[in-house]
Structures are given as C-alpha cells and as structure tokens.
Amino acid sequence: MRWPNKMFSASVLLLCLSACQPAQSVRVVQVPEPAVPEPVAPLIDESALTTTFELELRYQRIIADLLYEGIKALNANRLLTPPDISAHAYFSRVLAIEPENAVALRGLQDIVAKYLQLADQAGRQGQFDSARTYLRRAEQVDSSNQGIASAWVRLEAEMKSNDVVHSINARELSNQSATLMAELGKIGIQARDSGAFFLITAPSDVQARWIYTQMQTAVAGHRLRGNIELGDSPTVRLIMPTDSDV
C-alpha cells in the first residue's frame, strides 16, 4: 500500500517548503501626535485703539505748544517774568510732564546764559545793582550752573576797578539837549587827560555815535579811543589805564 506513503511524503514536502519561506518583517507605524490648535487671536477693540491714539496725539500737542511758547518767551527776553507766561514757566510745565525732555532742559540753560550775558553787560556799564539782580535770577533757575560762579568773580573785579561810569539821562539823549552836549564835552576832556579808553552804551547806534561826536568835538586835535555797544541804559564808561598799560 503505497498511497499513504505518498500522502506522507506530500505533507513532509509542504512542511519543508513552509520552513524555507523567508520571515516577513514587522512594519512599525508611527502614530502622529495630535496637532496643538493655534490660539485664536482676540478680537481688536478698534474703539480703544482710537481713544489711545487720540490721547497720545493730544499729549504730544500739549508738549509741542508749551515748548513753542517757551522759545517765543525766551526770544522776547521774558525769562522769569511775567510769572505765568515766562520762558521759565513754560519749560517748567513741560518738565513736570516729561522730566527728561531735552528741549525744555536746554531752554532752562539758555535762560541762565541770557542772565549771565545781561549781568556782564550791566557790570561793564557800572550798573552793579542790576548785575547782581541778574546773577541771583540765574541762580534761581539753576544754581548748579558753573558759569554763575565765574560771573560773580567778573562782577567783583568790575566793582573794584578804578573805572569811571557816567550815567546819561535817556530823555536828554533823545532830545539831544544842550545840557547833555556840555556834559559829554567834559567827559571827552576827562578821557583825553586820563588816557582812558571809553565804552559808550546807548539804545541805538545813532545815539551812540552822537554821544561820541560830542565827546570828540570837545577835544579837537586829539583822537579818543573806545568802543560802542547797544543797551537800554545809556552810559559812558571810562576804562582807566593800569600800570601795565603805561
């Protein structure tokens, strides 16, 4: 009986074929992580943005207007007075809002510089009380300014000098009175005899030259030496020679 043997042989053959088949590789599937949903942008409140913009614009306009008025007051020599519309008042208002505002800080230093200039001019003209007032006002604006101490030293030197200051009546100067002409003639003679260098101060160049003409006419043949400058208070200062000038 060979049939069963044939069936056995076929079974063995199938087992051998199955064993000879290559092992199938296992496929690993990566499962993606769930996507994180992007945050939803909040709705823009256009009304709030408009209000903020308008407030900022108004704020900047206030600063600009105060600075503009401060510069105008500075150019008009309204430095500390009148108190409400002076350059100092406007710049101080700006600094109360913006303590580091560069334009306002510079404005205060410009006020000090103008007071120092006025003090020097008053000192040269022999108006020592006015010069002291200007320096005190400069200290009121910024007492830490280094130029103030130097200005006090210059004023003290002016007060100790041997120079002679002649004040001129503004009304007589405007009228070119005979009394003033005679007075100026005497000043011219004094300048010649002492060898002094004159400094004429007058509100206008025309008036200053008229003063010089009266002084020079009184000393015909002698050339007076000096200079003129513009100022509200007319004066003639005779700068006396020192030992180094001899």
C-alpha positions in Angstrom: 0.0 0.0 0.0 1.9 3.0 -1.3 -0.8 5.7 -1.3 -0.5 6.5 2.3 3.2 6.9 1.8 2.6 9.3 -1.0 0.4 11.4 1.2 3.0 11.4 4.0 5.6 12.5 1.5 3.5 15.4 0.3 2.9 16.5 3.8 6.6 16.5 4.6 7.2 18.4 1.4 4.7 21.1 2.4 6.3 21.5 5.8 9.7 21.8 4.2 8.5 24.5 1.9 6.9 26.4 4.7 10.1 26.3 6.7 12.1 27.6 3.8 9.9 30.7 3.3 11.7 33.9 4.5 10.4 35.5 7.6 8.2 38.6 6.9 9.4 41.9 8.5 7.2 43.7 11.0 6.2 47.2 9.9 6.1 49.8 12.7 3.7 52.5 12.1 4.4 55.9 13.8 1.2 57.4 15.1 1.4 61.2 14.8 0.9 63.3 17.9 -2.3 65.3 17.9 -1.8 68.8 16.5 -1.9 71.6 19.0 -4.6 74.1 17.9 -3.3 77.6 17.3 -4.5 80.2 19.8 -7.3 82.3 18.4 -6.3 86.0 18.3 -8.6 88.1 20.4 -10.7 90.5 18.5 -9.2 94.0 18.2 -11.0 96.7 20.0 -10.8 99.4 17.4 -12.6 101.9 19.6 -10.0 101.5 22.4 -7.2 101.9 19.9 -8.7 105.1 18.5 -9.1 106.5 22.0 -5.5 105.7 22.9 -4.2 107.3 19.7 -6.2 110.4 20.3 -4.9 110.8 23.8 -1.3 110.3 22.7 -1.8 112.9 19.9 -3.3 115.4 22.4 -0.4 114.8 24.8 2.2 115.4 22.1 0.4 118.6 21.0 0.4 119.9 24.6 4.1 119.4 24.9 4.8 121.0 21.5 2.6 124.0 22.3 4.4 124.6 25.6 7.8 124.3 24.0 6.8 126.7 21.3 5.6 129.3 23.8 8.7 128.8 25.9 11.0 129.5 22.9 9.0 132.6 22.0 9.2 133.9 25.5 13.0 133.3 25.6 13.5 135.2 22.4 11.4 138.1 23.8 13.5 138.1 27.0 10.6 137.1 29.1 12.8 134.9 31.2 11.3 134.8 34.6 8.6 137.4 34.3 5.7 137.7 33.9 5.4 134.5 36.0 2.7 132.8 34.0 3.9 133.5 30.5 7.7 133.5 31.0 10.1 131.1 29.4 10.9 129.5 32.7 7.2 128.9 33.4 6.6 127.1 30.0 9.7 125.0 30.2 8.9 124.0 33.8 5.4 122.8 32.8 7.0 120.6 30.1 9.4 119.1 32.7 6.6 118.5 35.1 5.1 116.2 32.4 8.4 114.9 30.9 11.3 115.3 33.3 13.9 114.3 30.7 12.6 116.5 27.8 15.8 117.7 26.2 14.4 120.8 24.6 13.0 122.1 27.9 16.2 121.3 29.8 18.2 123.2 27.2 15.7 126.0 27.5 16.5 126.5 31.2 20.2 126.6 30.4 19.5 129.2 27.7 17.7 131.3 30.3 20.8 131.1 32.6 23.0 132.1 29.7 20.9 135.2 29.0 21.0 136.3 32.6 24.8 135.9 32.7 25.1 138.0 29.5 22.9 140.7 31.0 24.9 140.7 34.2 28.2 141.1 32.3 26.7 144.0 30.3 25.4 145.7 33.4 28.7 145.2 35.1 30.6 146.9 32.2 28.2 149.8 32.4 28.7 150.2 36.1 25.1 149.1 36.9 26.2 146.9 39.7 22.9 146.5 41.4 21.3 145.3 38.2 24.2 142.9 37.6 23.7 141.4 41.0 20.0 141.0 40.3 20.6 139.2 37.1 23.0 136.8 38.7 20.5 136.0 41.5 17.9 135.2 38.9 20.3 132.9 37.1 20.8 131.1 40.4 17.1 130.8 40.8 16.8 129.0 37.5 19.8 126.7 38.0 22.2 127.3 41.0 24.4 124.4 39.8 25.4 126.1 36.5 29.2 126.5 36.6 29.1 129.8 34.7 27.4 131.6 37.6 30.4 131.5 39.9 32.7 132.9 37.2 30.2 135.7 36.5 30.3 136.7 40.2 34.1 136.9 40.1 33.9 139.1 37.0 31.4 141.4 38.7 33.6 141.7 41.8 36.5 142.7 39.6 34.4 145.3 37.9 33.3 146.8 41.2 36.9 147.1 42.4 38.2 148.7 39.3 39.1 152.4 39.1 36.9 153.0 36.0 34.5 155.9 36.0 30.9 155.4 34.8 28.8 158.3 33.7 25.1 157.7 33.5 23.2 159.6 30.8 19.7 160.8 31.0 17.6 159.0 28.4 15.2 161.9 27.8 18.0 164.4 27.3 19.7 161.9 24.9 16.5 161.7 22.9 16.2 165.5 22.7 20.0 166.0 22.3 19.8 168.7 24.8 22.4 171.5 25.2 23.0 170.4 28.8 23.9 166.9 27.8 26.2 168.2 25.0 28.1 170.2 27.6 28.3 167.2 29.9 29.6 164.9 27.2 32.2 167.5 26.3 33.5 167.3 29.8 33.6 163.6 29.7 35.6 163.8 26.5 38.1 166.1 28.1 38.4 163.7 31.1 39.0 160.8 28.8 41.8 162.7 27.0 43.5 163.9 30.2 43.4 160.5 31.8 44.2 158.4 28.7 41.1 156.4 29.4 39.5 154.0 26.9 35.8 154.8 26.6 32.8 152.4 26.3 29.6 154.1 25.1 26.3 152.3 25.7 23.1 153.5 24.1 19.8 152.2 22.9 20.7 152.7 19.2 23.7 153.0 17.1 22.7 156.6 16.0 22.5 157.8 19.6 25.8 156.1 20.5 27.6 157.9 17.6 26.1 161.2 18.6 27.5 160.8 22.1 30.9 160.0 20.7 30.7 163.1 18.4 30.1 165.4 21.3 33.0 163.9 23.3 35.4 164.1 20.3 34.4 167.7 19.4 35.4 168.9 22.8 39.0 167.6 22.3 39.7 168.7 18.7 43.1 167.5 17.6 43.1 164.5 19.9 41.8 161.1 18.9 39.7 159.4 21.6 39.9 155.7 21.7 37.0 153.5 22.6 34.1 151.4 21.5 30.3 151.4 21.5 27.6 148.8 22.3 23.8 148.7 22.3 22.0 148.7 25.7 18.8 150.0 27.2 20.6 152.2 29.8 22.8 154.9 28.1 26.2 155.3 29.8 29.8 156.3 29.1 32.4 154.3 30.9 36.0 155.5 31.1 38.3 152.5 31.5 41.2 153.9 33.3 44.7 152.7 32.3 46.6 150.4 34.7 50.3 150.2 35.4 50.6 147.5 32.7 49.1 150.0 30.1 51.7 152.6 30.7 
